[in-house]
């Protein structure tokens, strides 16, 4: 899965949410992510990209709700 700058992501191993910043300079297998951390708002980490899941944005959530509601109609 390809990520774009600003995508909301979830790290499966660390169980943390964050914002994708960019891929590492040496490989697309590694990424830099700024994680949500109230103690350290600049919590940027160099991590393995295969541990990331992209979170759906608002319009994708609305599409899923509409699809779900349409499937429940009798």
PASEVEX-254915 format. One record per residue: residue number from 1; residue in one letter; x, y, z of N, C-alpha, C in turn. Coordinates in Angstrom, 1 decimal. Example, Ala and Ser with C-alpha at 12.3 -4.5 7.8 and 13.67 -1.06 7.14 Angstrom:
! residues 2
{num = 1, residuo = a, nX = 13.2, nY = -5.7, nZ = 7.8, caX = 12.3, caY = -4.5, caZ = 7.8, cX = 13.2, cY = -3.3, cZ = 7.8}
{num = 2, residuo = s, nX = 12.8, nY = -2.2, nZ = 7.1, caX = 13.7, caY = -1.1, caZ = 7.1, cX = 12.9, cY = 0.0, cZ = 7.9}
***
This chain:
! residues 74
{num = 1, residuo = x, nX = 0.8, nY = -1.2, nZ = 0.0, caX = 0.0, caY = 0.0, caZ = 0.0, cX = 0.9, cY = 1.2, cZ = 0.0}
{num = 2, residuo = x, nX = 0.5, nY = 2.2, nZ = -0.8, caX = 1.3, caY = 3.4, caZ = -0.9, cX = 0.6, cY = 4.5, cZ = 0.0}
{num = 3, residuo = x, nX = 1.5, nY = 5.3, nZ = 0.7, caX = 1.0, caY = 6.3, caZ = 1.5, cX = 1.4, cY = 7.7, cZ = 1.0}
{num = 4, residuo = x, nX = 0.6, nY = 8.7, nZ = 1.3, caX = 0.9, caY = 10.0, caZ = 0.9, cX = 1.1, cY = 10.9, cZ = 2.1}
{num = 5, residuo = x, nX = 1.9, nY = 11.9, nZ = 1.9, caX = 2.2, caY = 12.9, caZ = 3.0, cX = 0.8, cY = 13.4, cZ = 3.6}
{num = 6, residuo = x, nX = 0.7, nY = 13.2, nZ = 4.9, caX = -0.5, caY = 13.7, caZ = 5.6, cX = -1.6, cY = 12.6, cZ = 5.8}
{num = 7, residuo = x, nX = -1.4, nY = 11.4, nZ = 5.3, caX = -2.3, caY = 10.3, caZ = 5.6, cX = -2.3, cY = 9.9, cZ = 7.0}
{num = 8, residuo = x, nX = -3.5, nY = 9.7, nZ = 7.6, caX = -3.6, caY = 9.2, caZ = 8.9, cX = -3.3, cY = 7.7, cZ = 8.9}
{num = 9, residuo = x, nX = -2.5, nY = 7.2, nZ = 9.8, caX = -2.0, caY = 5.8, caZ = 9.8, cX = -2.1, cY = 5.2, cZ = 11.2}
{num = 10, residuo = x, nX = -2.1, nY = 3.9, nZ = 11.3, caX = -2.1, caY = 3.1, caZ = 12.5, cX = -0.9, cY = 2.2, cZ = 12.5}
{num = 11, residuo = x, nX = -0.1, nY = 2.1, nZ = 13.5, caX = 1.0, caY = 1.2, caZ = 13.5, cX = 0.5, cY = -0.1, cZ = 14.3}
{num = 12, residuo = x, nX = 0.6, nY = -1.2, nZ = 13.6, caX = 0.0, caY = -2.5, caZ = 14.1, cX = 0.8, cY = -3.0, cZ = 15.3}
{num = 13, residuo = x, nX = 2.1, nY = -2.8, nZ = 15.3, caX = 3.0, caY = -3.3, caZ = 16.4, cX = 3.0, cY = -2.4, cZ = 17.6}
{num = 14, residuo = x, nX = 3.0, nY = -1.1, nZ = 17.4, caX = 3.1, caY = -0.2, caZ = 18.5, cX = 1.7, cY = 0.2, cZ = 19.0}
{num = 15, residuo = x, nX = 0.7, nY = -0.1, nZ = 18.2, caX = -0.7, caY = 0.3, caZ = 18.6, cX = -0.8, cY = 1.8, cZ = 18.8}
{num = 16, residuo = x, nX = -0.2, nY = 2.6, nZ = 17.9, caX = -0.3, caY = 4.0, caZ = 17.9, cX = -0.8, cY = 4.6, cZ = 16.6}
{num = 17, residuo = x, nX = -1.5, nY = 5.8, nZ = 16.7, caX = -2.0, caY = 6.5, caZ = 15.6, cX = -1.0, cY = 7.6, cZ = 15.3}
{num = 18, residuo = x, nX = -1.0, nY = 8.0, nZ = 14.0, caX = -0.1, caY = 9.1, caZ = 13.6, cX = -0.4, cY = 9.6, cZ = 12.2}
{num = 19, residuo = x, nX = 0.6, nY = 10.4, nZ = 11.8, caX = 0.5, caY = 11.0, caZ = 10.4, cX = 1.7, cY = 10.7, cZ = 9.7}
{num = 20, residuo = x, nX = 1.5, nY = 10.1, nZ = 8.5, caX = 2.6, caY = 9.7, caZ = 7.6, cX = 3.3, cY = 11.0, cZ = 7.1}
{num = 21, residuo = x, nX = 4.6, nY = 11.1, nZ = 7.3, caX = 5.4, caY = 12.2, caZ = 6.8, cX = 6.0, cY = 12.0, cZ = 5.4}
{num = 22, residuo = x, nX = 6.8, nY = 10.9, nZ = 5.3, caX = 7.5, caY = 10.6, caZ = 4.1, cX = 8.1, cY = 9.2, cZ = 4.2}
{num = 23, residuo = x, nX = 8.5, nY = 8.7, nZ = 3.0, caX = 9.3, caY = 7.5, caZ = 3.0, cX = 10.7, cY = 7.8, cZ = 3.3}
{num = 24, residuo = x, nX = 11.4, nY = 6.8, nZ = 3.8, caX = 12.8, caY = 7.1, caZ = 4.1, cX = 13.6, cY = 7.3, cZ = 2.8}
{num = 25, residuo = x, nX = 14.7, nY = 8.0, nZ = 2.9, caX = 15.5, caY = 8.4, caZ = 1.7, cX = 16.0, cY = 7.1, cZ = 1.0}
{num = 26, residuo = x, nX = 16.3, nY = 6.1, nZ = 1.8, caX = 17.0, caY = 4.9, caZ = 1.2, cX = 16.0, cY = 3.8, cZ = 0.7}
{num = 27, residuo = x, nX = 14.7, nY = 3.8, nZ = 1.1, caX = 13.8, caY = 2.7, caZ = 0.7, cX = 12.4, cY = 3.1, cZ = 1.0}
{num = 28, residuo = x, nX = 11.5, nY = 2.6, nZ = 0.1, caX = 10.0, caY = 2.8, caZ = 0.4, cX = 9.5, cY = 1.7, cZ = 1.4}
{num = 29, residuo = x, nX = 10.4, nY = 0.9, nZ = 1.9, caX = 10.0, caY = -0.1, caZ = 2.9, cX = 10.1, cY = 0.5, cZ = 4.3}
{num = 30, residuo = x, nX = 10.6, nY = 1.7, nZ = 4.4, caX = 10.7, caY = 2.4, caZ = 5.7, cX = 10.1, cY = 3.8, cZ = 5.6}
{num = 31, residuo = x, nX = 9.5, nY = 4.2, nZ = 6.7, caX = 8.8, caY = 5.5, caZ = 6.6, cX = 9.0, cY = 6.3, cZ = 7.9}
{num = 32, residuo = x, nX = 8.7, nY = 7.6, nZ = 7.8, caX = 8.8, caY = 8.5, caZ = 8.9, cX = 7.4, cY = 8.9, cZ = 9.3}
{num = 33, residuo = x, nX = 7.0, nY = 8.7, nZ = 10.5, caX = 5.7, caY = 9.0, caZ = 11.0, cX = 5.7, cY = 9.8, cZ = 12.2}
{num = 34, residuo = x, nX = 4.8, nY = 10.8, nZ = 12.3, caX = 4.7, caY = 11.6, caZ = 13.5, cX = 3.5, cY = 11.1, cZ = 14.3}
{num = 35, residuo = x, nX = 3.8, nY = 10.5, nZ = 15.4, caX = 2.7, caY = 9.8, caZ = 16.2, cX = 2.1, cY = 10.8, cZ = 17.1}
{num = 36, residuo = x, nX = 0.8, nY = 10.5, nZ = 17.4, caX = 0.0, caY = 11.3, caZ = 18.3, cX = 0.5, cY = 11.0, cZ = 19.7}
{num = 37, residuo = x, nX = 1.1, nY = 12.0, nZ = 20.4, caX = 1.7, caY = 11.8, caZ = 21.7, cX = 1.6, cY = 13.2, cZ = 22.4}
{num = 38, residuo = x, nX = 0.7, nY = 13.2, nZ = 23.4, caX = 0.5, caY = 14.5, caZ = 24.1, cX = 1.7, cY = 14.9, cZ = 24.9}
{num = 39, residuo = x, nX = 2.5, nY = 14.0, nZ = 25.3, caX = 3.7, caY = 14.3, caZ = 26.1, cX = 4.8, cY = 14.8, cZ = 25.2}
{num = 40, residuo = x, nX = 4.9, nY = 14.4, nZ = 23.9, caX = 5.9, caY = 14.9, caZ = 23.0, cX = 5.2, cY = 15.0, cZ = 21.6}
{num = 41, residuo = x, nX = 4.8, nY = 16.3, nZ = 21.3, caX = 4.1, caY = 16.5, caZ = 20.1, cX = 5.0, cY = 16.3, cZ = 18.8}
{num = 42, residuo = x, nX = 6.3, nY = 16.2, nZ = 19.0, caX = 7.2, caY = 16.0, caZ = 17.9, cX = 7.7, cY = 14.6, cZ = 17.9}
{num = 43, residuo = x, nX = 6.9, nY = 13.6, nZ = 18.2, caX = 7.3, caY = 12.2, caZ = 18.3, cX = 7.3, cY = 11.6, cZ = 16.9}
{num = 44, residuo = x, nX = 8.4, nY = 11.9, nZ = 16.2, caX = 8.6, caY = 11.3, caZ = 14.8, cX = 9.5, cY = 10.1, cZ = 14.9}
{num = 45, residuo = x, nX = 9.1, nY = 9.0, nZ = 14.2, caX = 9.9, caY = 7.8, caZ = 14.3, cX = 10.1, cY = 7.3, cZ = 12.9}
{num = 46, residuo = x, nX = 11.2, nY = 6.6, nZ = 12.7, caX = 11.6, caY = 6.0, caZ = 11.5, cX = 11.2, cY = 4.5, cZ = 11.7}
{num = 47, residuo = x, nX = 10.2, nY = 4.0, nZ = 11.0, caX = 9.6, caY = 2.7, caZ = 11.2, cX = 9.4, cY = 1.9, cZ = 9.9}
{num = 48, residuo = x, nX = 9.1, nY = 0.7, nZ = 10.0, caX = 8.9, caY = -0.2, caZ = 8.9, cX = 7.5, cY = 0.1, cZ = 8.3}
{num = 49, residuo = x, nX = 7.4, nY = 0.4, nZ = 7.0, caX = 6.1, caY = 0.7, caZ = 6.4, cX = 5.2, cY = -0.4, cZ = 6.4}
{num = 50, residuo = x, nX = 5.6, nY = -1.7, nZ = 6.4, caX = 4.7, caY = -2.8, caZ = 6.4, cX = 3.9, cY = -3.0, cZ = 7.6}
{num = 51, residuo = x, nX = 4.2, nY = -2.2, nZ = 8.7, caX = 3.5, caY = -2.3, caZ = 9.9, cX = 2.4, cY = -1.2, cZ = 10.0}
{num = 52, residuo = x, nX = 2.3, nY = -0.4, nZ = 8.9, caX = 1.3, caY = 0.7, caZ = 8.9, cX = 0.0, cY = 0.2, cZ = 8.2}
{num = 53, residuo = x, nX = -1.1, nY = 0.8, nZ = 8.7, caX = -2.4, caY = 0.7, caZ = 8.0, cX = -2.9, cY = 2.1, cZ = 7.8}
{num = 54, residuo = x, nX = -3.5, nY = 2.3, nZ = 6.6, caX = -4.0, caY = 3.6, caZ = 6.3, cX = -5.4, cY = 3.7, cZ = 6.9}
{num = 55, residuo = x, nX = -5.7, nY = 4.8, nZ = 7.6, caX = -7.0, caY = 5.0, caZ = 8.2, cX = -7.9, cY = 5.7, cZ = 7.2}
{num = 56, residuo = x, nX = -9.2, nY = 5.3, nZ = 7.1, caX = -10.1, caY = 6.0, caZ = 6.2, cX = -10.3, cY = 7.4, cZ = 6.5}
{num = 57, residuo = x, nX = -10.5, nY = 8.3, nZ = 5.4, caX = -10.8, caY = 9.7, caZ = 5.7, cX = -12.3, cY = 9.8, cZ = 5.8}
{num = 58, residuo = x, nX = -12.8, nY = 11.0, nZ = 6.0, caX = -14.2, caY = 11.3, caZ = 6.2, cX = -15.1, cY = 10.8, cZ = 5.0}
{num = 59, residuo = x, nX = -14.7, nY = 11.1, nZ = 3.8, caX = -15.5, caY = 10.7, caZ = 2.6, cX = -15.6, cY = 9.2, cZ = 2.5}
{num = 60, residuo = x, nX = -14.5, nY = 8.5, nZ = 2.8, caX = -14.5, caY = 7.0, caZ = 2.7, cX = -15.4, cY = 6.4, cZ = 3.8}
{num = 61, residuo = x, nX = -15.4, nY = 7.0, nZ = 5.0, caX = -16.3, caY = 6.6, caZ = 6.0, cX = -17.8, cY = 6.7, cZ = 5.6}
{num = 62, residuo = x, nX = -18.1, nY = 7.9, nZ = 5.0, caX = -19.5, caY = 8.1, caZ = 4.6, cX = -19.9, cY = 7.1, cZ = 3.5}
{num = 63, residuo = x, nX = -19.0, nY = 6.8, nZ = 2.6, caX = -19.3, caY = 5.8, caZ = 1.5, cX = -19.6, cY = 4.4, cZ = 2.2}
{num = 64, residuo = x, nX = -18.8, nY = 4.1, nZ = 3.2, caX = -19.0, caY = 2.8, caZ = 3.9, cX = -20.3, cY = 2.7, cZ = 4.6}
{num = 65, residuo = x, nX = -20.7, nY = 3.9, nZ = 5.2, caX = -22.0, caY = 3.9, caZ = 5.9, cX = -23.2, cY = 3.8, cZ = 4.9}
{num = 66, residuo = x, nX = -23.1, nY = 4.5, nZ = 3.8, caX = -24.1, caY = 4.4, caZ = 2.8, cX = -24.2, cY = 3.0, cZ = 2.3}
{num = 67, residuo = x, nX = -23.1, nY = 2.4, nZ = 2.0, caX = -23.1, caY = 1.0, caZ = 1.5, cX = -23.7, cY = 0.1, cZ = 2.5}
{num = 68, residuo = x, nX = -23.4, nY = 0.2, nZ = 3.7, caX = -23.9, caY = -0.6, caZ = 4.8, cX = -25.4, cY = -0.4, cZ = 4.9}
{num = 69, residuo = x, nX = -25.9, nY = 0.9, nZ = 4.9, caX = -27.3, caY = 1.1, caZ = 5.1, cX = -28.1, cY = 0.6, cZ = 3.9}
{num = 70, residuo = x, nX = -27.5, nY = 0.7, nZ = 2.7, caX = -28.2, caY = 0.2, caZ = 1.5, cX = -28.3, cY = -1.3, cZ = 1.5}
{num = 71, residuo = x, nX = -27.4, nY = -2.0, nZ = 2.1, caX = -27.4, caY = -3.5, caZ = 2.2, cX = -28.4, cY = -3.9, cZ = 3.3}
{num = 72, residuo = x, nX = -28.8, nY = -3.1, nZ = 4.2, caX = -29.8, caY = -3.4, caZ = 5.2, cX = -31.2, cY = -3.3, cZ = 4.8}
{num = 73, residuo = x, nX = -31.5, nY = -2.6, nZ = 3.6, caX = -32.8, caY = -2.4, caZ = 3.2, cX = -33.5, cY = -3.7, cZ = 2.8}
{num = 74, residuo = x, nX = -34.8, nY = -3.8, nZ = 3.1, caX = -35.5, caY = -5.0, caZ = 2.8, cX = -36.0, cY = -5.1, cZ = 1.4}
***
